Amino acid sequence: MKKFYGVLAVFLFVFAFLAGCGNTEEQNKEDDKKNPVTEQSGDNKEASFPVTIKDASNEDVVIEEKPEKIISLIPSNTEIVYALGEGDAVVGVSDTDNYPEEVVNKEQVSSYTGINMEKVLALEPDIVLAHQSNLTMWETGIQQLRDNGITVLVVNDAQNFDAVYTSIEMIGKAIGRTTESEALINDMKTKLDELKTKAEAVTDKKKVFIEISGAPEIYASGKDSFINEMLEVIQAENAVQENGYPQMSEEAVIELNPDIILVTYGAYVEDAPAQVMDRDGWQDVTAIKEKQVYEVNEDLVSRTGPRIVEGVEELAKSIYPEVFGE
């Protein structure tokens, strides 16, 4: 059972970041250049319709009127829509959506295995917000929706802060909330800058091991991950220098000797930090000796939406409570 939950945790976390295709930060920047967001609104910053957007599937998506019924197939899209003030228009979400609380009352129309086509068609949405991360897996379903006359916008798979801003801008233009999206992006940038300024007070840089799946199959967040960029913002060092989300042997982690261990899978494993603390042979690891093993909210550090800056702050408070604590 522990093995099952470990595998589930790493699947959920890596799916959120890599989305099968494993786009790197540089690739996402190139994708942003190739897939610019455009709209037919002249000099007016407010969204006017019809609007045309080049989405992450390289389609020119035409939205004739402001959408009144929105379906979101992934939690990050949903959180962006709500943050932009269009939560009431959401009629369908994924089975992993849990924020804000009211989404639990929405119809669940998608999962990691696919799209419930019957439910989506019955809801008669004006727009379906899909995601580049599951584009390959859902390609047939997305095409079927388009063949049924439903507008589908594939949002980019953000692997860095700039790409998250692009996602927010794209959705904002699609749902008629361009002013709100601009304000949200500016607010996120301001908060991120505040965290960077606070981090200048860090004098003892900590080496951090981010464990996204526990024993016996330990996986970690590596050098080119979004979490690595978050750690850099707050002047922390990623203990894992391999790219992606590598599987780690216990011996390798012991050799790394991190100052702090953060686990992201607490929602699937009971008292995950205690289980790490009790591992045989780890007693000489600095994080274990100093009792510096903590749980962080996976949703905050993996969902590439408005709360990603809160994820940075949670990491910061766990690693440097003397600098970022209340």
N, C-alpha and C positions, 0 to 999 in steps of 0.2 A: 504493500500500500504506500509506504514512504517513497519507494522507487517511482510508483505511478505519479504521485504528486510532484516529485522532483522533475520528472519528464514533462508533466503538464505545465509546471511553472516556467521552465526554460522555453517551452514552445510558445506560451502566451507572451513572454517578454520579448523573445527574439522576433516573433511575428510582428509585434508592435513596432520594432525598430527596423528590421531587415526586410520583412515582407517578401521572403522567398528570393527576390532578385538581388538582394544585398547591395543596394546602391551605396556607393561611397559618397563622402561629402563633396568631393570634386565633381562626381558625376551628377549629383543633384544640382550643383551650381550650373553645370552645363545644360541640364534639362530646363532649368529656369530660363536660361538664355534662349533655348530653342522654343520654349512654350510660353511666351509672354502672355499676360492677361490683357485683353483689349476690350473696350466697350464703345458703343456708338453714342457718346454723350457730349461730344464737343468739349468745351471748356468747363462744363458744369460738373463739379465733383460729385453731386448727387447722382445716383444711378438712375438712368432713364432706360426705357425699354422701347423697342427690342434691344438686347445686348448680346454681343458675340464674344465668347471666351475661348481661347485656345487651351484645352485642358491637358492633363497629364497623359492622356492616351493619344495626343496629337490631333484630336478632333476639334473642329470649329463648332462649338456648341452655341446654338442660337436660342435665347430665352425670350420669348415674345412678350410676356407680361410678368409683373412681379408675382412670384410663386406664393400661392395661398396655402398649399398643402405640400409639405416637405417630408421626404423620407431620407434618413441618414443610415448608411450601412456600417458605420464604424464609430466608436465612441468619440474620437478626437473631432470628427466632423460635427457630431451632435453638440459637443461642448462649445464649439465655435458658434454654431447657430444660436444657442441659448445666450452666450455672452454678447451677441450682437442684437439681442432683443427680439428674436423671432421664435422663441420656444413654443408659443401657442400654435404656430403653424406646423410644428412637427407632428406627424401622424404615425410614423413608423421608425423604429430604431433596431439596433442589434440586440442579441441576447446577453451581451456583456456590458451594455450601457447601464450605468448606475449613478450618473451625476449630470445635472442636479437631481434631487430626489424624485421629482415628479416624472422623470423619464420611465420609472418602473410601471407607470400606468399607461404607457404608450404600447401600441401593438409591436410585438417583436417579429421582425421580418427577415432577419439574417443571422448567420452564425459563422464560425470559422469554416464550416463545411460548405456553405453556399447560401443562396438567396431563395427564400420561399416565394416563388413566382406568383402563386395563386393569391397570397396575401397582398403582395405589392400591387398587383393588377386590381384587386378588389378595392383598395384604398384610393385608387385613381389620383396619384400624386401629380403635381405640376412639375416637380423636379425630384430626381433621386441623386443624392450625393454619394457617389462611390469613392473608391480610394485606390491609388496606384499600387499600394502594398499587396492587394489581393487581385490585381487586374488579371493576372494569368489564370488564377483559379476560378475567377468569376467571369471570364471573357465571354463565354457562351451565354450566361445569364444576362449580362449587360447588353449584349447584342439582341437578345430576345426582347428585352425591355424597349430598346430603341425601335425594334421592328414593330412593336405594339404602339408606337407613337409617343412613348414616354421620354421626356428629356432627361438624359443622364450626364452628369458632370463628374469626371474622374479627377479627384483632388490629388495633388502631388504628395509623394511619400517623403516627408520632411526628415532630414537627417542632421539638421543644424538649425540654429535660431533664425537665420535669414530665410530658410525654406519654410519655417513655421509662419513667418510673416507673410510669405507668398500665399500659403494656404488660406490664411485669414482674409487676405485681400481678394483672393479668387472667390471665396464663398460670399464675402460681403457684396461683391459686385453681382453675383448670381442671384442673391435674395433681396437686392435693393437696399443694402445697408453699407454703402461705401463710406459715409461720414463716420459711422460707428466703428467700422473696421479700422479706419485710419486712427481714430482715437484710441482704440484698443491696442493697436500696435505701438503707438507712442507711449502708452501707459506701461506696456511690457518692457519696452526699451529703457524707460526711466527707472523702473524697479531693478532691472538687470544692472544698469549703471550704478545704482545705489549699492548693490551687493558687491560689485567690483571695487567700489570706493572703500567699503568696509573691509574688504579682503586685503587692502594695502596694509592693514594693521597686523596681518599674520607674520609672525617672525620665525615660528617653528613649523615648517612645511611638513604635513603629515602624508605618509604613504598609505593609500587606502585600497582595500580589496573589496570590490563590489561583487557579491555572490548572488547570482540570479536563479540558481537552482542548487539545492543542497545535496549532501552525500546520500547515496553512494556515487551519484553522477553529478559532480560539481561543475557548474558552468559559471563563467565570469564575464563581466563587461570589459572589453579590451580597449586598445589605444584609439581606434578610429570610430568609436561609438559616440552617440549623442551624449551619453553620460560622461564620457571622457572630456567633452567640451564643457560640460557643467562643472566638472572638477577643476578644470583650468581657470574658469571664471573666479572660483573662490580660493585659488592658490593651493590646491591640493594635488598630490601626485597619484596617478593611477599605478597601482602595484603591478598590473598586468600590461606588458608592453606588446603583446601579440595583438593582431588586428581582429576585429569582429567580436565574437562571443565564444571564445575557446573553451573546450572541456579541460579541466585541470585535475591532475592527480593530487591527493592529499600531500604527498611528498613535495610537489612543486609549490604548493601554497605555503607549506612550512618553510621552504627555502626562501620564498619571497619575504617572509617575516614582516607582514604589514603592521603598521601602527594601529590601524582601525579596520574592522570588518563590518560592512553594511550588507544586510540581506534584504532582498526585495520580494520574497515569496511568502511572507508571513500570512497572507490571506489563505494559503493552501496548507500550511504546516503549523501545528500548534507550538507556540513558544519557540520559534526558529532560532533566535539568538541563544537561548539556553542549550539547544541541541548543538550549536557550533561550539559553545563554551565547553561542552562535555566530551568532545571528540578525543579519542585516545591518541596520545603522541603529540598533541598540540599545546601542551602545557608551557613550552618555552617560546611560543609565538608571542610577540610583544602585545598584540591586541588581546590575547587571552590572558596574559599575565596582568595587564592593566585593566582588564574587564571593559574593553572598548569595542564591544560587539552590539550593534543596534539594528533595529528594523526601520526601513523607510517605506513610505507608501508607494507601491509600484505604479499606481495610476498617475501619480504626480511626476514621476521620473520617466515614464514611458509613453504617455499620451501626448502627442505633439500638437497641443492646443493651447488655450489661454492660461492653463494652470502650470505649464512647464516651468515658468519662473518660480512658482511656489515650490516646485520640485528642487530647484537649485537652492532655495532658502532652506528646505528641509535637510538637504545634504550638508549645507553650511552649518546649521545648528547642531547636527550630529557630530561633525568633524571638529568644528571650532566653537564650542559653546561659549567660551570666554570672549569671543569676538562677536558672534552673531546671536547669542542668547538674548532673551527678553530683558 
